Amino acid sequence: MNPAGIVFGSNARLNVPAAFHASTASRVHFEGGVFDLFSPSNTYATLLGNPTGFEFNSKGILINEGHLRVKEGQQLTLMAHQVINTGTVAAPGGRVTVQAVPETGMVRVSQDGMILSLEIPQERITGEITAVDLPTLLTGSTPEQRVNSVIQNPDGSIALVHDPNKVSIPMQGATAVVGGTIDVSHPTGIGGSVTVLANQNIAVVGANINASGRTGGGTVLVGGDYLGGTAGTGRLDSSLNAQNLFVDSNTVMNADALTNGNGGTVINWADNSTQFHGTITARGGALGGDGGFVETSGRELLSVTGSVDASAPLGKPGLWLLDPHNVTITNTSTSNGSFSGGRFGQESTDSILAEALCEFAGDEQIINLEILANPDLLFLPECR
């Protein structure tokens, strides 16, 4: 815990038989009291059990270039105003959370249902600390003190060194940037869960996010939950939804059942704009089980040119949900396996829309497609 910022360099290694949480918070709340970094009189005897909230008061940045791993079934959390991961984060069958938070605010944690919510506390934190900015981290006085996986552009945006396309990522406000590997796969059981949150911007560039498991796929939530967290799943509060989400073509997200069981859940959501160009799989098991559930949605604007596979060799195909404000589909986009939607008006009739999406799905029935275009629900059952 360091409000000024935390950097795990490329040679950093973490391997602990417990949960691990790294944050730039200034306060940590427990049921019996609060640990305050600036207080000389913390009542440590009351700080028992799991944390219930993390309170922030700085623009701290957290960067991981190393290899962070916790024991099977445990939790690993990276939480700061801006979070950049270019290394490896692993929790076999457990839970990984990457979260960018506002400069001032508190993230509430409900341990029972693991519901995360964001609120602005009324009381101001006493004491201030100056956070280390990204330019300083990129120009450290010695090579050991420098961040080597990020390039900063003249306009203040960044690019990841490993990204061959050098995608420009704006870094205004609470931003989460995920590259590298996040692995919660399980070799014998059900895959774990990955949550990537920021109430402003998320960029997923050249990332490998794996929540597959031998007996069932896990859960990957990027930017928000099902229908923006308004459907009562109890996993995330919509106060944490991303405004803008970008997933590049080199990113792969897996929530497959590898042998038996059902495919998992993968959701990519933003309240404003979602651009999804990656690959998602949520396949049923090779020896039995149904396909999983995939959502790629933007409440206002949606662009999808990526691919989704929720098939099941011996079971029912899964569901792919796209939920933009309005929908339009063109022959040029469907012919090469892409879908685009946004504020263009619903120009196609339902029958044309169904035909276009069946073409998009391919000659074989590999997935069910569902599109929500306010205020109408368009359900497209089977394409053969």
C-alpha positions in Angstrom: 0.0 0.0 0.0 1.6 3.3 -1.2 -0.4 6.3 -2.3 2.7 7.6 -4.2 2.6 4.6 -6.5 3.9 1.0 -6.9 6.0 -0.5 -9.6 6.8 -4.2 -10.0 9.8 -4.3 -12.3 10.5 -6.9 -15.0 12.5 -9.0 -12.5 9.9 -8.9 -9.8 8.5 -12.2 -8.6 5.7 -12.8 -6.1 4.7 -16.3 -5.0 2.8 -16.3 -1.8 0.5 -19.0 -0.2 -2.3 -16.4 0.4 -4.2 -13.6 -1.1 -2.3 -10.4 -2.2 -3.6 -6.9 -2.6 -1.5 -3.9 -3.9 -3.1 -0.5 -4.0 -2.4 3.2 -3.8 -5.1 3.7 -1.1 -4.6 5.9 1.9 -7.1 4.1 4.1 -8.3 0.5 4.4 -11.6 -0.1 6.1 -12.3 -3.1 8.3 -15.5 -4.1 10.2 -14.0 -2.9 13.4 -12.1 0.2 12.3 -10.0 2.0 9.8 -6.3 1.8 9.1 -5.2 5.3 8.1 -1.7 5.7 6.6 -1.5 9.3 8.0 -2.7 8.5 11.5 -0.3 8.0 14.4 -2.9 6.3 16.4 -4.3 3.3 14.5 -6.2 0.8 16.6 -4.6 -2.3 15.2 -6.4 -4.6 17.6 -9.7 -3.8 15.9 -8.5 -4.3 12.3 -9.6 -7.9 12.0 -11.1 -9.9 9.2 -11.2 -9.0 5.5 -11.1 -5.4 4.3 -14.5 -3.9 3.5 -13.2 -0.8 1.6 -10.2 1.0 0.2 -10.2 4.8 0.3 -8.1 6.9 -2.2 -6.8 10.4 -2.2 -4.1 10.6 -4.9 -3.4 10.0 -8.5 -1.1 7.1 -7.7 -0.1 4.8 -10.5 0.5 1.0 -10.3 2.6 -0.8 -12.9 3.3 -4.5 -13.1 6.1 -5.7 -15.5 6.9 -8.8 -13.4 5.4 -12.1 -12.5 2.8 -12.1 -9.7 1.3 -15.3 -8.5 -0.8 -16.4 -5.5 -1.9 -19.8 -4.3 -4.7 -21.8 -6.0 -8.2 -20.3 -5.2 -6.8 -17.1 -3.7 -7.3 -13.4 -4.8 -4.8 -11.0 -6.4 -5.8 -7.4 -6.7 -4.1 -4.4 -8.4 -5.9 -1.1 -7.6 -4.9 2.5 -8.3 -5.9 5.7 -10.1 -4.1 4.3 -13.1 -3.1 0.6 -13.5 -0.9 -0.8 -16.3 -0.1 -4.5 -16.5 2.4 -5.8 -19.0 3.6 -8.7 -17.0 1.9 -11.9 -15.7 -0.8 -12.1 -13.0 -1.9 -15.6 -11.9 -4.3 -17.0 -9.4 -5.2 -20.6 -10.5 -8.9 -21.1 -10.1 -9.0 -17.9 -8.0 -9.8 -14.2 -8.6 -7.8 -11.4 -10.2 -9.1 -7.8 -10.1 -7.5 -4.9 -11.9 -9.2 -1.7 -11.0 -8.6 2.0 -11.8 -10.3 4.3 -9.4 -11.0 8.1 -9.3 -8.4 10.4 -7.7 -10.7 10.6 -4.6 -13.2 7.9 -3.8 -13.7 4.6 -2.0 -14.2 1.2 -3.4 -16.5 -0.9 -1.2 -16.0 -4.6 -1.1 -18.7 -7.1 0.0 -16.9 -10.3 0.8 -20.0 -12.5 0.7 -21.0 -11.7 -2.9 -17.8 -10.0 -3.8 -19.8 -7.0 -5.0 -17.5 -4.0 -5.7 -19.1 -0.5 -5.6 -17.7 3.0 -5.8 -18.6 6.0 -3.6 -17.2 9.3 -2.7 -16.7 9.6 1.1 -17.9 12.7 2.8 -14.9 13.0 5.1 -11.7 14.2 3.6 -8.5 12.3 4.3 -6.1 14.3 6.3 -2.5 14.4 5.0 -1.4 14.6 1.4 1.2 12.8 -0.7 2.5 13.6 -4.1 2.1 10.7 -6.5 5.0 9.8 -8.8 3.9 10.5 -12.4 4.5 8.4 -15.4 7.2 10.6 -17.1 9.3 10.2 -13.9 8.9 6.4 -13.9 9.9 6.4 -17.6 13.1 8.4 -17.0 14.4 7.0 -13.7 17.9 7.9 -12.7 19.1 4.3 -13.2 17.9 1.5 -15.5 16.7 -0.4 -12.5 14.3 2.4 -11.5 12.7 2.8 -14.9 9.6 1.4 -16.4 10.6 -0.4 -19.6 7.3 -1.7 -21.0 5.6 1.7 -21.8 6.3 4.4 -24.3 4.9 7.9 -23.7 3.9 9.9 -26.8 4.3 13.7 -27.0 0.5 14.2 -26.5 0.6 12.4 -23.1 -0.9 9.1 -24.5 1.1 5.9 -24.1 1.8 2.7 -26.1 3.0 -0.6 -24.9 6.5 -1.7 -26.0 5.3 -5.2 -26.8 2.5 -4.0 -29.0 3.5 -4.2 -32.7 0.8 -1.7 -33.7 1.8 0.8 -31.0 -1.9 1.6 -30.2 -2.1 5.1 -28.7 -3.9 4.9 -25.3 -5.0 8.2 -23.7 -4.2 8.4 -20.0 -6.6 11.0 -18.8 -8.4 10.1 -15.6 -8.9 6.7 -14.1 -7.5 4.3 -16.7 -6.7 0.6 -16.7 -4.3 -0.8 -19.4 -4.0 -4.6 -19.6 -1.4 -6.3 -21.7 0.6 -9.4 -20.8 -1.1 -12.4 -19.2 -3.9 -12.8 -16.6 -4.3 -16.4 -15.8 -7.0 -17.9 -13.5 -7.3 -21.2 -15.4 -7.6 -24.4 -13.4 -6.1 -27.7 -14.5 -8.6 -30.0 -12.7 -11.6 -27.8 -11.8 -13.6 -24.7 -12.9 -11.8 -21.6 -14.1 -11.6 -18.6 -11.8 -12.7 -15.0 -12.4 -11.0 -11.9 -13.9 -12.4 -8.4 -13.3 -10.9 -5.4 -15.1 -12.6 -2.1 -14.1 -12.2 1.6 -14.5 -14.9 4.2 -14.3 -13.4 6.0 -17.2 -11.2 4.2 -19.8 -9.9 0.6 -20.3 -7.5 -0.5 -23.0 -6.8 -4.2 -23.5 -3.8 -4.5 -25.9 -2.1 -7.8 -26.8 -3.4 -9.5 -23.7 -4.0 -13.1 -22.9 -6.8 -13.5 -20.3 -7.4 -17.2 -19.5 -10.3 -18.3 -17.2 -10.6 -21.8 -18.7 -10.9 -24.9 -16.6 -11.0 -28.7 -17.1 -14.6 -29.0 -15.7 -16.0 -25.6 -16.6 -15.1 -22.1 -17.8 -14.8 -19.2 -15.4 -15.9 -15.6 -15.6 -14.2 -12.6 -17.3 -15.8 -9.1 -16.7 -14.1 -6.2 -18.5 -15.6 -2.8 -18.1 -18.9 -4.0 -16.4 -21.3 -6.8 -15.9 -24.3 -8.2 -17.9 -26.3 -5.4 -19.5 -24.1 -2.9 -17.7 -24.7 -4.4 -14.2 -28.4 -3.6 -14.3 -29.7 -7.2 -14.4 -29.1 -8.2 -10.8 -26.3 -10.7 -11.1 -24.8 -9.4 -7.8 -21.2 -9.5 -9.1 -20.5 -5.8 -9.8 -22.1 -2.4 -9.1 -22.7 -0.3 -12.2 -20.9 2.6 -10.4 -17.7 1.0 -11.6 -18.6 0.7 -15.3 -16.1 1.9 -17.9 -17.0 4.8 -20.1 -14.9 3.7 -23.0 -13.4 0.2 -23.7 -10.9 -0.7 -26.4 -9.9 -4.3 -27.1 -7.3 -4.8 -29.9 -7.0 -7.6 -32.4 -4.1 -9.3 -30.6 -6.1 -9.9 -27.4 -7.5 -13.3 -26.6 -10.0 -14.0 -23.8 -10.8 -17.7 -23.0 -13.4 -19.2 -20.6 -13.6 -22.7 -22.0 -14.5 -26.0 -20.4 -11.6 -28.1 -21.5 -12.9 -31.6 -20.9 -16.4 -31.7 -19.3 -18.8 -28.9 -18.3 -20.2 -25.7 -19.7 -18.3 -22.8 -21.2 -18.0 -19.7 -19.0 -19.0 -16.1 -19.1 -17.1 -13.3 -20.9 -18.5 -9.7 -20.9 -17.0 -6.6 -22.5 -19.0 -3.5 -21.6 -18.8 0.3 -21.6 -21.4 2.9 -20.8 -20.3 5.0 -23.8 -18.2 3.3 -26.5 -16.9 -0.3 -26.9 -14.5 -1.2 -29.7 -14.0 -5.0 -29.7 -11.5 -6.4 -32.2 -10.1 -9.4 -30.3 -11.0 -13.1 -29.9 -13.3 -14.6 -27.2 -13.9 -18.3 -26.6 -16.4 -19.8 -24.1 -16.7 -23.3 -25.5 -18.3 -26.3 -23.9 -16.3 -29.3 -23.0 -15.0 -31.7 -25.6 -16.6 -34.6 -23.8 -19.9 -32.9 -22.8 -21.4 -29.5 -21.8 -23.0 -26.5 -23.3 -21.4 -23.3 -24.8 -21.1 -20.3 -22.6 -22.3 -16.7 -22.6 -20.5 -13.8 -24.3 -21.5 -10.1 -24.4 -19.7 -7.4 -26.3 -21.8 -4.2 -25.7 -21.5 -0.4 -25.7 -24.5 1.5 -24.4 -24.1 4.3 -26.9 -21.5 3.1 -29.5 -20.4 -0.4 -30.5 -17.9 -1.6 -33.0 -17.1 -5.3 -33.3 -14.7 -6.8 -35.8 -13.4 -9.6 -33.6 -14.5 -13.2 -33.3 -16.5 -15.2 -30.8 -16.7 -19.0 -30.3 -19.2 -20.4 -27.8 -19.7 -23.7 -29.5 -20.2 -27.0 -27.9 -19.2 -30.3 -29.7 -21.6 -32.4 -27.7 -24.0 -29.8 -26.2 -26.0 -26.7 -27.0 -24.3 -23.7 -28.5 -23.9 -20.7 -26.3 -25.1 -17.1 -26.7 -23.4 -14.0 -28.0 -25.2 -10.8 -27.0 -24.5 -7.4 -28.6 -26.3 -4.4 -27.0 -25.7 -1.0 -28.7 -28.0 2.0 -28.7 -29.1 1.3 -32.3 -28.0 -1.3 -34.8 -27.1 -1.3 -38.5 -25.5 -4.2 -40.4 -24.0 -3.9 -43.8 -23.1 -6.6 -46.3 -19.5 -5.5 -46.5 -19.0 -6.0 -42.7 -20.8 -9.3 -42.5 -18.9 -10.8 -45.5 -15.6 -10.7 -43.7 -16.9 -11.6 -40.2 -17.5 -8.3 -38.5 -20.3 -6.4 -37.0 -20.7 -2.7 -36.4 -23.4 -0.7 -34.7 -23.9 2.6 -33.1 -25.9 5.8 -33.5 -26.8 5.3 -37.1 -30.5 4.4 -36.9 -32.0 1.0 -37.3 -31.9 0.9 -41.1 -32.5 -2.9 -41.5 -35.7 -4.7 -41.1 -35.8 -7.7 -38.7 -35.7 -10.2 -41.6 -32.7 -8.5 -43.3 -31.0 -8.3 -39.9 -31.5 -12.0 -39.2 -30.2 -12.9 -42.7 -27.1 -10.8 -42.3 -26.3 -12.2 -38.8 -26.8 -15.7 -40.0 -24.3 -15.0 -42.7 -22.1 -13.6 -40.0 -22.4 -16.7 -37.9 -21.3 -18.9 -40.8 -22.8 -21.9 -42.5 -22.9 -24.1 -39.4 -24.7 -23.3 -36.2 -21.9 -22.4 -33.8 -23.6 -19.9 -31.6 -26.9 -18.1 -30.9 -26.9 -14.4 -31.5 -29.0 -11.9 -29.6 -29.1 -8.1 -30.3 -30.7 -5.6 -28.0 -31.4 -2.4 -29.9 -33.4 0.0 -27.7 -36.3 -0.2 -27.3 -36.7 -3.5 -29.2 -35.4 -6.9 -28.5 -34.2 -8.8 -31.6 -33.7 -12.5 -30.9 -32.1 -14.5 -33.6 -32.4 -18.2 -32.7 -30.7 -20.6 -35.1 -28.6 -20.1 -38.2 -28.1 -23.2 -40.3 
